[in-house]
Amino acid sequence: MTEENQFALQICTPDRLLFSGNVEEITAPGTDGVFGVLAGHTNFVTPLRSGEVFYYHEGQTHYVAVRGGFAEVTPTQVTIMADVAEKAEEIRADEVKKAQEKAEKAMAGVPMEDPGYKDLETKLGWEETRLLVCDRVKGN
């Protein structure tokens, strides 16, 4: 890829910067659906939902699990400001599977009409996202 086909990407949370560099492409989970960005993309800002972000940097695909936040896109830069984010290589599948089991057991005892059910469902969805991202690079 030539430099003209690249753009700046920053992925951060309130606590840390996960990535900053030039990339060829990024795909992220907006609230209106998954979106992809190449260099020269039109400006937009969108809220993010829990999901998988992946980007191409120096010929390799990198994966990040994100939960909440928003993305700002310009023709030369994308900034992902997530509430929570983890790189695939930071996620431990065994811990995620335990958290999934715990959320599933908790959900089994709560009626869908209960206000706490939605929180448990969100927690389970986040753990599923983390496991998906982890599996992308570890083959678990």
N, C-alpha and C positions, 0 to 999 in steps of 0.2 A: 504494500500500500504506500502511496505517496503521501507526503505531508498535507497536500491539498484535500485528501480524502479523510483527514483526521480532524478531530475536534477535542477540546478540553472536557474532561469529566471529573467531577468531584462527588464523592459519596461520603456523607457525614451524618453523625447523630449529634445530639446536644453534648455528648461526652467526648467524641473523638472523630478524627478523620480516618476513614477506612481506605480511601483511594483518592489519588490526585494524579492525573496524567493524561496523555493524549490517547484516544481510542479511535477505532474505525466505525464502531456501531455499538448501540446499547438498546436493550429491550427491557421494559419495566411495567409493573402492574398499576395502571391508573384506575381510578374508580369507575371510569366509563369503559374500561377494557385495557388489554395489554397494548402498549404502543412501542414502536421502534423508531430510532432516530439515527440518521446519517448526517454527515457534514452538510451544512447549508440548510438545515431544517427550518421551517417557519417557527416564529416565536409562539410559545404558549406556556401556561402554568397549569398544573393539574394536581389534585390531591392523589395520594397513593393509598392503595389498599394492601393488605398483607399479600405477599407473593415473592416471586423470584425475579431478581434483576440479573441479567447477564450481559457482559460486554466483552468486546474483542480488543485485546491489547497485546501488541508485539507478537501477533500470530497465535495467541492462545485465548481460549474462552475462560472467563472468570465468572464465578457465581456468588451472589450475595442474597441472603434472605432479608427482606425488609418488612416492617410493620408500621403503617401509618406514615404521616409526613406529607411532603409534596415534592414535585419535580418542576424545575424551571428550565425551559429549553430556549436557546437562541441559536442562530446559525453557526456560532463558533464555540458554544459551550452548553453543557448540561450539568445542572447541579441537583443532586438528589439529597434532600434534607429529610432523613427518616427519623421517626420517633425511636425506633429500635432497628438495628441492623447487625448482621453477623456474616462474616465471610465463610464460605463453605468449609474451608480448612480449620475453622475455629469450632465448628459444631461437632459435638460428640454424639454419635448415633445412639449409643446405649443410654445416655441421659435423656435424650429426646423420647426414646421408646418408653422409658419409665414415666415421663411426664404425660405422654399420650395415654398410657394405661390409667394413670391417676385421673385424668380428665374424663375418660370414657366411663370409669366407675362412678365418678361424681355425677355425671350426666344421667346415668341409669337410674339414680334415685331421685331425680328432679323432674316434675312434670313440665312439659313444653311451655305451659302458660306461666310458669314461675318466672319472675323477673331475673333471677340468677341463672336461668337456663341459657340465655343469650351470651352471658359472660363466659360460661363454660364452653359453649359452642365456639366462641371466638378464640379461647385458649386452645382448644383442640385444633382448630384451623391453623393457628400459628405453629403448633408443634408439627403438624403435617407439612407445612411449608418448610420448616427447618430441616425435616427429614428428607424431603425432596431435594433441597439444595445440597445437603450433605452427601446424598447418594450420587449426585451428579459427578462428583470428583473422587469419591472413595469407593464407589461400586459396592456399597453395603446392601 
